[in-house]
Amino acid sequence: MKTATAAVMIHLAVLMGSTVNLGVVSPAAAQMNAGAVPPEAITAARTSVTDALEAGRRVLLVELHGTTLYVFNASNNVGGPVLRVLEELGFTPVLPEGIDVGASGVTSLSIDQLQGASADHVFFLNFSTSMETVREVEGALRRISSGRLHRLDTTTSVALSDDWTESYLVPRVANAIQADG
């Protein structure tokens, strides 16, 4: 089996709440990863997102994988580091009304369910290669956040690698927010 195929299978297992333990990060490990970010990197990143924060602090993190949308809590190994970075930059993560991610750290939902989110910004992790699907989802996500959509394109293999840490993500998240206004 190819490495990329294995990574996709593990990612899907994690997203679907399988018993694979790769999907949950212990609070101690999360704190250790958060502490690895140099303070000067956080300061520089906060400075670069000041204008975005003036529009509001509530942020909804959404992942598109294939044609399926997911939301996370901080215990997930893909969404967790991104949520922690967003918090470190001054944002407050939110979920759509009535949605509980639970112990799995992730849940799939529809665009209609996302409409219940009270978010000033949407941070969009794009793992899809279907530009038609991406355009459709982006249009819906822009309506949720009054046009404040911040997109980070990446791959499953990167998100499941040892590189997917707060230190790796801080400049990328800040750049995505700054680039998208």
C-alpha positions as CSV (number, residue, x, y, z in Angstrom):
1,M,0.0,0.0,0.0
2,K,1.3,3.4,-0.9
3,T,2.1,5.9,2.0
4,A,-0.4,8.5,0.7
5,T,-3.2,5.9,0.5
6,A,-2.4,4.8,4.1
7,A,-2.4,8.4,5.3
8,V,-5.8,9.0,3.6
9,M,-7.2,5.9,5.2
10,I,-5.9,6.9,8.7
11,H,-7.3,10.4,8.2
12,L,-10.7,9.1,7.2
13,A,-10.7,6.7,10.1
14,V,-9.9,9.5,12.5
15,L,-12.5,11.8,11.0
16,M,-15.2,9.1,11.2
17,G,-14.5,8.6,14.9
18,S,-12.9,5.2,14.5
19,T,-11.0,3.7,17.4
20,V,-7.7,4.8,15.8
21,N,-5.9,6.7,18.6
22,L,-4.2,9.0,16.2
23,G,-7.3,11.3,16.2
24,V,-7.0,12.5,19.8
25,V,-4.2,14.4,21.4
26,S,-3.9,14.3,25.2
27,P,-4.2,17.7,26.9
28,A,-0.6,17.3,28.1
29,A,0.6,16.8,24.5
30,A,-1.4,19.7,23.3
31,Q,0.2,22.0,26.0
32,M,3.6,20.7,25.0
33,N,3.0,21.5,21.3
34,A,1.5,24.9,22.2
35,G,4.6,25.8,24.2
36,A,6.9,25.0,21.3
37,V,6.0,28.1,19.4
38,P,8.6,30.9,19.9
39,P,7.0,34.0,21.6
40,E,8.4,36.2,18.8
41,A,6.6,34.1,16.2
42,I,3.3,34.6,18.1
43,T,3.9,38.3,18.4
44,A,4.7,38.7,14.7
45,A,1.6,36.6,13.8
46,R,-0.7,38.6,16.1
47,T,0.5,41.8,14.6
48,S,-0.3,40.6,11.1
49,V,-3.9,39.6,12.0
50,T,-4.8,42.8,13.9
51,D,-7.0,44.1,11.1
52,A,-8.9,40.8,10.9
53,L,-9.5,40.8,14.7
54,E,-11.1,44.3,14.4
55,A,-13.9,42.6,12.5
56,G,-14.5,40.2,15.3
57,R,-12.9,37.3,17.2
58,R,-15.3,34.4,16.7
59,V,-13.9,31.9,14.2
60,L,-15.4,28.7,12.8
61,L,-12.8,26.1,11.6
62,V,-14.2,24.0,8.7
63,E,-12.4,21.3,6.8
64,L,-13.3,20.1,3.3
65,H,-12.0,16.6,2.6
66,G,-13.2,15.4,-0.8
67,T,-16.8,16.5,-0.7
68,T,-17.4,16.2,3.1
69,L,-17.3,19.1,5.6
70,Y,-16.0,18.6,9.1
71,V,-15.7,20.7,12.3
72,F,-13.4,20.0,15.2
73,N,-12.6,20.5,18.8
74,A,-9.0,20.9,20.1
75,S,-8.5,17.2,20.8
76,N,-8.4,16.3,17.2
77,N,-4.9,15.8,15.7
78,V,-5.7,17.8,12.5
79,G,-8.1,20.5,13.7
80,G,-6.7,20.8,17.3
81,P,-3.4,22.4,16.4
82,V,-5.1,24.9,14.1
83,L,-7.7,25.8,16.8
84,R,-4.9,26.3,19.3
85,V,-3.1,28.6,16.9
86,L,-6.2,30.6,16.2
87,E,-6.7,31.0,20.0
88,E,-3.1,32.1,20.4
89,L,-3.7,34.7,17.7
90,G,-6.6,36.1,19.7
91,F,-9.6,34.4,18.0
92,T,-12.4,32.5,19.8
93,P,-13.3,29.2,18.2
94,V,-17.1,28.6,17.8
95,L,-19.3,25.8,16.5
96,P,-22.6,26.0,14.8
97,E,-25.6,26.1,17.2
98,G,-26.6,22.7,18.5
99,I,-23.4,20.9,17.2
100,D,-21.4,18.9,19.7
101,V,-18.2,17.4,18.4
102,G,-17.8,15.1,21.4
103,A,-15.0,12.8,22.4
104,S,-14.0,12.0,18.8
105,G,-12.8,15.6,18.3
106,V,-14.5,15.8,14.8
107,T,-17.9,15.6,13.2
108,S,-19.1,15.8,9.7
109,L,-22.0,18.1,8.8
110,S,-23.8,19.8,5.9
111,I,-23.6,23.3,4.7
112,D,-27.1,23.8,6.1
113,Q,-25.9,22.8,9.5
114,L,-23.0,25.2,9.2
115,Q,-25.5,28.1,8.7
116,G,-26.2,27.9,12.4
117,A,-22.8,29.2,13.2
118,S,-22.4,32.7,14.7
119,A,-18.9,33.4,13.3
120,D,-17.1,36.6,12.4
121,H,-14.6,34.5,10.4
122,V,-14.4,31.1,8.8
123,F,-11.0,29.4,8.7
124,F,-11.2,26.9,5.8
125,L,-8.8,23.9,5.7
126,N,-9.0,22.7,2.1
127,F,-8.0,19.1,1.4
128,S,-10.2,18.8,-1.7
129,T,-8.9,18.7,-5.3
130,S,-12.4,19.4,-6.8
131,M,-12.3,23.1,-7.7
132,E,-16.1,23.0,-8.3
133,T,-16.8,21.7,-4.8
134,V,-14.3,24.2,-3.3
135,R,-16.0,27.1,-5.1
136,E,-19.4,26.0,-3.9
137,V,-18.3,25.5,-0.3
138,E,-16.4,28.8,-0.3
139,G,-19.6,30.7,-1.4
140,A,-21.6,29.2,1.4
141,L,-18.8,29.8,4.0
142,R,-18.5,33.4,2.9
143,R,-22.2,34.0,3.7
144,I,-21.7,32.6,7.2
145,S,-18.9,35.1,8.0
146,S,-20.0,38.1,6.0
147,G,-17.2,37.4,3.5
148,R,-14.4,36.9,6.0
149,L,-13.1,33.5,4.7
150,H,-9.5,32.5,5.3
151,R,-8.3,29.5,3.3
152,L,-5.4,27.2,3.9
153,D,-4.8,24.6,1.2
154,T,-2.9,21.6,2.3
155,T,-2.6,17.8,1.9
156,T,-3.6,14.9,4.1
157,S,-0.1,13.7,4.2
158,V,1.1,17.1,5.6
159,A,-1.8,17.3,8.1
160,L,-1.0,13.8,9.4
161,S,2.7,14.3,9.6
162,D,5.0,15.2,12.5
163,D,5.3,18.7,10.9
164,W,1.7,19.6,11.6
165,T,2.5,21.4,14.8
166,E,1.6,24.9,16.2
167,S,5.1,26.1,15.2
168,Y,4.6,25.0,11.6
169,L,1.0,26.4,11.5
170,V,1.5,29.8,13.1
171,P,3.0,31.6,10.1
172,R,0.7,29.7,7.6
173,V,-2.5,30.5,9.6
174,A,-1.4,34.2,10.0
175,N,-0.5,34.4,6.3
176,A,-3.9,32.9,5.2
177,I,-5.8,35.4,7.4
178,Q,-3.7,38.4,6.3
179,A,-4.0,37.4,2.6
180,D,-7.7,37.0,2.8
181,G,-8.3,40.2,4.7
